[in-house]
Amino acid sequence: MSEDQPTLRVAHTADLEADELTAARALLYRTFDDMSEDDWEHCLGGVHALLRRPNGLVVAHGAVVQRRLLHSGRAWRVGYVEGVAVERTLRRRGFGSAVMAPLERVIDRAYDFGALGSSEEGLAFYASRGWRPWQGPTSALTPTSGIIRTPDEDGYIFVRRDGSHLDLTGELTCDWRDGEVW
């Protein structure tokens, strides 16, 4: 094993050191051109998976947080994946899979199902891991207008462990939050 080989750390936000959170946030800002403070806040309060080099550089990150999604007349407790990123120069080396595997374990053992919003670039990656694209309409429950459609998200929302409880062609509605709702 190389001395520069990153090590995996899985921990709740409350158990991460300040420098780990700072390094994870920096990776997300390097990776996503449209990254915002709301996007970073969406990553907090759940379980993080970090791949970190000995020099402190976080080269891959992902988090799973709890959200409520409405489907078929029920509010489901969902493990929602946020902030999955791999250093641009280190992609296609299994680092994304290394951070997703522990997050998927948390989802499978602690939530009704998993969900995430994918970028165009991530579609094939999530499908290869067994995530299924939501085929029905997507919506958001807003504080002032009730349920509104989010058609720009259609085709980009994926679910995990759908079982027989979910109708992938039905409507899926997310809870409200600042910034990007999905």
C-alpha positions as CSV (number, residue, x, y, z in Angstrom):
1,M,0.0,0.0,0.0
2,S,1.3,3.4,-0.9
3,E,2.0,5.9,1.8
4,D,-0.2,8.3,-0.1
5,Q,-3.1,5.9,-0.1
6,P,-6.2,7.5,1.3
7,T,-7.9,6.0,4.4
8,L,-11.6,5.7,4.9
9,R,-13.3,7.4,7.9
10,V,-17.1,7.0,8.5
11,A,-18.5,9.2,11.3
12,H,-21.5,11.3,12.2
13,T,-21.1,15.1,11.7
14,A,-20.8,15.5,15.5
15,D,-17.8,13.1,15.6
16,L,-15.8,14.7,12.8
17,E,-13.0,17.1,13.7
18,A,-13.2,20.7,12.5
19,D,-10.3,20.1,10.0
20,E,-12.1,17.1,8.5
21,L,-15.3,19.1,7.9
22,T,-13.2,22.0,6.5
23,A,-11.4,19.6,4.1
24,A,-14.7,17.9,3.0
25,R,-16.3,21.3,2.3
26,A,-13.2,22.4,0.3
27,L,-13.5,19.2,-1.8
28,L,-17.1,20.0,-2.6
29,Y,-16.3,23.5,-3.6
30,R,-13.4,22.3,-5.8
31,T,-15.7,19.7,-7.4
32,F,-19.0,21.5,-8.1
33,D,-19.0,24.9,-9.9
34,D,-22.4,25.7,-8.5
35,M,-21.7,24.7,-4.9
36,S,-23.4,26.9,-2.2
37,E,-23.5,27.2,1.5
38,D,-27.0,25.7,1.4
39,D,-25.6,22.7,-0.4
40,W,-23.0,22.2,2.3
41,E,-25.6,22.6,5.0
42,H,-27.6,19.8,3.4
43,C,-24.6,17.4,4.1
44,L,-24.6,18.1,7.8
45,G,-26.3,16.2,10.6
46,G,-25.8,12.7,9.3
47,V,-23.2,10.1,8.6
48,H,-20.2,11.1,6.4
49,A,-17.8,8.8,4.6
50,L,-14.4,10.5,3.9
51,L,-11.3,9.3,2.0
52,R,-8.4,11.3,3.3
53,R,-4.8,11.3,2.5
54,P,-2.1,11.4,5.2
55,N,-1.6,15.1,4.4
56,G,-5.2,15.8,5.4
57,L,-6.6,16.3,1.9
58,V,-10.0,14.8,1.5
59,V,-10.1,13.2,-1.9
60,A,-13.7,11.7,-1.7
61,H,-16.7,12.5,0.4
62,G,-20.4,11.5,0.7
63,A,-23.0,11.9,3.4
64,V,-26.4,10.4,4.2
65,V,-28.9,12.5,6.1
66,Q,-32.5,11.8,7.1
67,R,-35.3,13.4,5.1
68,R,-39.0,12.8,4.8
69,L,-40.3,12.0,1.3
70,L,-44.0,11.7,0.6
71,H,-45.2,8.8,-1.6
72,S,-48.5,6.8,-1.9
73,G,-50.1,8.8,1.0
74,R,-47.3,8.2,3.4
75,A,-44.3,10.1,4.8
76,W,-41.3,7.8,4.5
77,R,-38.1,8.1,6.6
78,V,-35.4,8.2,4.0
79,G,-31.7,8.1,4.0
80,Y,-30.8,10.9,1.5
81,V,-27.4,10.9,0.0
82,E,-25.6,14.3,-0.2
83,G,-22.3,15.7,-1.3
84,V,-20.8,12.8,-3.2
85,A,-17.6,14.0,-4.7
86,V,-14.2,12.7,-5.8
87,E,-11.2,14.9,-6.6
88,R,-11.3,15.5,-10.3
89,T,-7.8,14.1,-11.0
90,L,-8.6,10.9,-9.1
91,R,-11.8,9.7,-10.6
92,R,-12.4,6.2,-12.0
93,R,-10.2,4.6,-9.3
94,G,-13.0,3.3,-7.1
95,F,-13.0,6.2,-4.6
96,G,-16.7,7.0,-5.3
97,S,-17.6,3.4,-4.6
98,A,-15.5,3.4,-1.4
99,V,-17.5,6.3,0.1
100,M,-20.9,5.0,-1.2
101,A,-20.6,1.5,0.2
102,P,-20.7,2.5,3.9
103,L,-23.5,5.1,3.2
104,E,-25.5,2.4,1.5
105,R,-25.0,0.1,4.5
106,V,-26.5,2.9,6.7
107,I,-29.4,3.3,4.4
108,D,-30.1,-0.4,4.1
109,R,-30.0,-0.9,7.9
110,A,-31.6,2.3,9.2
111,Y,-34.1,3.8,6.7
112,D,-37.2,2.8,4.8
113,F,-35.3,3.4,1.6
114,G,-32.5,5.6,0.1
115,A,-32.8,8.5,-2.3
116,L,-30.5,11.0,-4.0
117,G,-30.4,13.6,-6.7
118,S,-27.8,12.9,-9.3
119,S,-25.9,15.1,-11.7
120,E,-25.8,14.2,-15.4
121,E,-22.3,12.9,-14.8
122,G,-23.4,10.6,-11.9
123,L,-26.3,8.9,-13.6
124,A,-24.4,5.8,-14.8
125,F,-22.4,5.5,-11.6
126,Y,-25.5,5.3,-9.4
127,A,-27.3,2.9,-11.8
128,S,-24.2,0.7,-11.8
129,R,-24.5,0.5,-8.0
130,G,-28.1,-0.7,-8.2
131,W,-29.8,2.6,-7.6
132,R,-33.0,2.9,-9.6
133,P,-34.2,6.1,-11.4
134,W,-37.5,7.4,-10.2
135,Q,-39.8,7.3,-13.2
136,G,-42.7,9.3,-11.9
137,P,-43.1,13.0,-11.3
138,T,-41.2,14.8,-8.6
139,S,-42.4,17.5,-6.4
140,A,-41.6,19.5,-3.3
141,L,-43.7,20.4,-0.3
142,T,-43.3,24.2,0.1
143,P,-44.1,26.3,3.2
144,T,-46.3,28.7,1.3
145,S,-47.6,27.1,-1.9
146,G,-48.2,23.5,-0.8
147,I,-46.9,20.8,-3.2
148,I,-45.3,22.1,-6.4
149,R,-43.9,20.1,-9.3
150,T,-40.1,20.0,-9.7
151,P,-40.0,18.9,-13.4
152,D,-36.3,19.7,-13.8
153,E,-35.5,16.9,-11.3
154,D,-37.4,14.3,-13.2
155,G,-35.0,11.6,-14.3
156,Y,-32.3,12.7,-11.8
157,I,-33.8,11.3,-8.6
158,F,-32.7,7.7,-7.7
159,V,-33.9,5.3,-5.0
160,R,-32.4,2.3,-3.3
161,R,-34.1,-0.8,-1.9
162,D,-37.5,0.0,-3.4
163,G,-39.1,-3.3,-2.5
164,S,-42.8,-3.7,-3.2
165,H,-43.7,-0.6,-1.2
166,L,-42.8,1.9,-3.8
167,D,-44.4,2.6,-7.2
168,L,-41.5,4.0,-9.1
169,T,-44.0,5.6,-11.6
170,G,-45.9,7.5,-8.8
171,E,-45.3,10.9,-7.5
172,L,-42.4,11.5,-5.1
173,T,-42.5,14.7,-3.0
174,C,-39.5,15.9,-0.9
175,D,-39.7,18.0,2.3
176,W,-38.8,21.6,2.1
177,R,-35.3,23.1,2.7
178,D,-33.4,26.2,1.7
179,G,-31.5,26.1,-1.6
180,E,-31.9,23.1,-3.9
181,V,-34.9,21.2,-2.6
182,W,-33.7,17.9,-4.1
